[in-house]
């Protein structure tokens, strides 16, 4: 999975997405220059905290938000160059599944009606064929015909999320963006849905962009992982490289902050507790935007924005001081280590 | 430890010094028409000062309602049985007037969503000092001093400035710190925290976990930490209670449970964590879901989902002691060798 295929299914170049603040006086830089390719058939994970821009990137990938600057190519095509009808047809191949399985289903419609809706909107087939496809996709996600006749309130959270998955599958997408799609589920059910995503990927040759704040989820299912902070990528590489040998101090801190079900006597890593919270994306810090919370920040970090460096094949990092050995050592005065 | 009689088992483990809290046989039900829906049954555990206990289980297992019962915050329609002995008093016998003097002062609670627990039209300072003035009728000046000290205790920078700000001016992590300051201002003996970090980012969650652990160590307060996240429990708690379908099914030290759980449900929860399995392999899961009070299985309530159920599991299950430090509501627990999150 490390070498992307010649034609990525989706590629972003210098992607920027800006929003005006409510009073219109300032600009929120939600995504401030990211570039990546997603290869056919891979699972591309994006992790980050709230306010890192990960959801905005996901929405832009499925044309729910237009880039303010830069480009997104879908199979080599910039969708903005297409006519309205071609665009509507083309974007069907790129779907998204959201976090809250309740909010995505109309409480007054039966499950079957919700699942056939995308096909109706697409104007595809007749009612009988739409119904057949919907039932077939419900079966693929492990739901019986009997469930199809029910209303959302009669289903559990896990079942509802399965319905949402069946619903996007009806359009036979190539790429599905999963935005915190398992975050609202109980642990026991989360495993089931992650297994289902993996099965469907094999069955339909799907490509996923998996957006989450949960490192254990992203490292379980992704082939590659990007770490976002304040609208930029800090690190990008194969899951094994990023999770087992992180290069950026932020990745290292995120990994150590993740609560692990391990008794204290068996822990080998020292916890790095970052102080403070993610700064405002209206005026991100100068130079490296992580420097205000970085335990290894130097004077240089405030002056120059780090380059996006490829330290080993396919493993990129934006840090002046990262080496092949890993992130720079924390400053002596750095606080908060336990 | 020699063989323990089934009936005495829970007590044998829990009491070696005078407990701060002893809950016994707590049952909570709700009457709807002619039917009584049972939310919890026979909840029994004790807690010493300074002990930090995690309460884990899936949604609908009765964790939150048990927490609310400890503070006397159940709705009037609840039908409650059993005892809650706190500091020598049975809280269930106390008139609501007296309960109000305990709630917030000796027992405090932190909720999951700090925004809905703070009043948007009052300043942070007003709300924190009110928590003090409710129990200690003092001068405003003194209450202000207390509130400022509480804000700095929970690591809020520039407390004097924050004092006059409104909840919407604070980030999620800061609001949760305010909730903790409010809960701790009267130096309670017991703090009940219901998913206090679930809505927070991991880096902020790590800060709040460290803060709660340090405060409990420094002030000797006991902590009941309700969560669905066993990783968080491992970070902060000394003991775990696993709840399933309204019952406690396991009670043991955190270290023991993570390595060798004694109830198949706890083992299933630990094994379904994505961090425990090898990458891109199938995650073990627990088939089915928590039964609703309307179709509660007879005998062991976990039986329909349990990979280890055999003839005999349809009998009512008591808490037994498979080892001297461990309680489990599973008659097979002494013979089962269940996997945990890590092997020793």
Boltz contact constraints between the chains, C-beta under 6 A:
constraints:
  - contact:
      token1: [A, 49]
      token2: [B, 201]
      max_distance: 6.0
  - contact:
      token1: [A, 50]
      token2: [B, 201]
      max_distance: 6.0
  - contact:
      token1: [A, 156]
      token2: [B, 289]
      max_distance: 6.0
  - contact:
      token1: [A, 186]
      token2: [B, 58]
      max_distance: 6.0
  - contact:
      token1: [A, 186]
      token2: [B, 59]
      max_distance: 6.0
  - contact:
      token1: [A, 187]
      token2: [B, 272]
      max_distance: 6.0
  - contact:
      token1: [A, 188]
      token2: [B, 58]
      max_distance: 6.0
  - contact:
      token1: [A, 188]
      token2: [B, 272]
      max_distance: 6.0
  - contact:
      token1: [A, 188]
      token2: [B, 285]
      max_distance: 6.0
  - contact:
      token1: [A, 188]
      token2: [B, 286]
      max_distance: 6.0
  - contact:
      token1: [A, 191]
      token2: [B, 272]
      max_distance: 6.0
  - contact:
      token1: [A, 191]
      token2: [B, 283]
      max_distance: 6.0
  - contact:
      token1: [A, 191]
      token2: [B, 285]
      max_distance: 6.0
  - contact:
      token1: [A, 192]
      token2: [B, 285]
      max_distance: 6.0
  - contact:
      token1: [A, 194]
      token2: [B, 283]
      max_distance: 6.0
  - contact:
      token1: [A, 195]
      token2: [B, 282]
      max_distance: 6.0
  - contact:
      token1: [A, 195]
      token2: [B, 283]
      max_distance: 6.0
  - contact:
      token1: [A, 216]
      token2: [B, 274]
      max_distance: 6.0
  - contact:
      token1: [A, 216]
      token2: [B, 275]
      max_distance: 6.0
  - contact:
      token1: [A, 217]
      token2: [B, 274]
      max_distance: 6.0
  - contact:
      token1: [A, 220]
      token2: [B, 274]
      max_distance: 6.0
  - contact:
      token1: [A, 220]
      token2: [B, 279]
      max_distance: 6.0
  - contact:
      token1: [A, 257]
      token2: [B, 202]
      max_distance: 6.0
  - contact:
      token1: [A, 257]
      token2: [B, 203]
      max_distance: 6.0
  - contact:
      token1: [A, 257]
      token2: [B, 206]
      max_distance: 6.0
  - contact:
      token1: [A, 258]
      token2: [B, 202]
      max_distance: 6.0
  - contact:
      token1: [A, 259]
      token2: [B, 231]
      max_distance: 6.0
  - contact:
      token1: [A, 259]
      token2: [B, 232]
      max_distance: 6.0
  - contact:
      token1: [A, 259]
      token2: [B, 235]
      max_distance: 6.0
  - contact:
      token1: [A, 260]
      token2: [B, 231]
      max_distance: 6.0
  - contact:
      token1: [A, 261]
      token2: [B, 230]
      max_distance: 6.0
  - contact:
      token1: [A, 261]
      token2: [B, 231]
      max_distance: 6.0
  - contact:
      token1: [A, 261]
      token2: [B, 234]
      max_distance: 6.0
  - contact:
      token1: [A, 261]
      token2: [B, 258]
      max_distance: 6.0
  - contact:
      token1: [A, 261]
      token2: [B, 341]
      max_distance: 6.0
  - contact:
      token1: [A, 262]
      token2: [B, 342]
      max_distance: 6.0
  - contact:
      token1: [A, 263]
      token2: [B, 255]
      max_distance: 6.0
  - contact:
      token1: [A, 263]
      token2: [B, 258]
      max_distance: 6.0
  - contact:
      token1: [A, 273]
      token2: [B, 206]
      max_distance: 6.0
  - contact:
      token1: [A, 273]
      token2: [B, 207]
      max_distance: 6.0
  - contact:
      token1: [A, 274]
      token2: [B, 203]
      max_distance: 6.0
  - contact:
      token1: [A, 277]
      token2: [B, 171]
      max_distance: 6.0
  - contact:
      token1: [A, 277]
      token2: [B, 173]
      max_distance: 6.0
